[in-house]
Amino acid sequence: MITIGKTAAIRTTVDENNTARAVGSGSLDVFATPMMIALMEQAACACVEDGLETGQTSVGTEANVSHIAASPIGAEITATATIEYVLGRRIGFVVTAYDKAGEIGKGKHTRVIVDAENFMKKTRTRA
């Protein structure tokens, strides 16, 4: 069931593969902003996963996130997503990310529930 207030968390460790230098979003060996956003999205997916019907998935449609502190290689990062609202198939989340020193990012994220097969059929027609 998808309910307001439900929370999920996902963790990762900063390594040479998820730094700004590695993903091309900067030149430093710190946790990359795109990787932080992806971790937040993973938390949001985990938050709704058990509420989806067979054949359904959720797709991200909006992210409005601030990355406010850098995390070095070796830091453990935790991203959380909490369901803020449910409007039909649209689900809004409050997302945060932090390391042992404190909050590193925060914002809002929106996902929409879709039928996976139908969604992919529409995607293929755009190629």
C-alpha angles and dihedrals in degrees: 000000000000107000135172111257096028111139135197131182133204126191136203138165122236110247137157091281099059101041126115089250093053097049096039098245094116144340102260133092095240131112107291121238093229089053091050090052091048090052090051089051090050089054090050091050090051090050094060101028097100091047096059124100122233110289094020129114135166127244127202114243104168140017126181106179139158120210102206107169137033123239121202129221108288096033117129111229124201121193121193131193124195122189108243099175143356118209109175106294093348118096124189123203138191106220131195137174129197144168129202091284093055142265116359101172145007142173148107131299132188128204131181126211112235139172101257097215095048091045092054092047089057091046093054092054089060094058 
